[in-house]
Amino acid sequence: MSIWWSVHLRREAASVPLARRLLLGTMETAGVDPDVSYDLSVALSEACANAVEHGGDDARDDRSQAYRVTAYLDGEKCRIEVTDAGPGFPGAGRPRLQARSVPSDAEHGRGLCLIRELADHVHIGNEPGRGGAVVSFDKILKWRKGAPLMAV
């Protein structure tokens, strides 16, 4: 059995905990191990925070004021994708977008590094044809005993 959902959120700080709670609720209902759920929720929060901060331009059209979160729980894996309408990542066409060095006392700039540490596979790129950034990440799931969606 599998489950997926997709939601469009406004680029506002209040949308980040909303996305996180939606993911945590889905995973709890499905029976995912709480440690795995927590890791994915932190990674999702970082990706959403990036979309809120960098995911649009100065134009006030609807597309630049929103971002999309999609989550797939399927068998042994969860994939999460956050897509925005911003300028995208510079150099995303290179084989692997390198994380930049961040000073230890910086208040910003660690999100993508944290996502890479918490997930099993991370793809950072730009949305083909439309522009905007796409951050997707996968994690192998662990299940609580008797979980409703546990892989057979």
C-alpha positions, 0 to 999 in steps of 0.5 A: 500500500502507498500514500501520497499528497501534494499541497500548495502553500503560501510563501509565509513563515507560518506554512513551514510548521503546517507542512511539517505537521502534515508530514508527521501526521501522515507518518504517524498514521501510516506507522513509520518509526518516530525517529525516521519521521523526525528526520524527514520532518526536519529536512522538510522544514529546511526545504520549506524554509528555503522556498519561503525565503528564496522561492519567488521574485518581486512580482506579485503573481500567484505562482511566485507567492506559493510553493508546492510540497509533495510526499510519497510513502511507498513500500520501503521509501519516502520521497519528499519534493519541495518546488518553488517559483524562484530563480532556482539554484545557480549551477544546478546543471552541474553533476552535483550542486556543491554545498557552500561553506558556511561560517560556524556562527552564521544564522542561515545557510545550513539547510541543504547540508542538513537535508543531505545529512538526514536523508538517504538520497538528495536531488537539488536542481531547477524545475525544467521549463518553468524555472524555480528550485526543486529539492527532493529527498528520499529516506528508507523507512522503518516501521513500528510493529503492526504499522498499517502501511508497512511494506510486505 
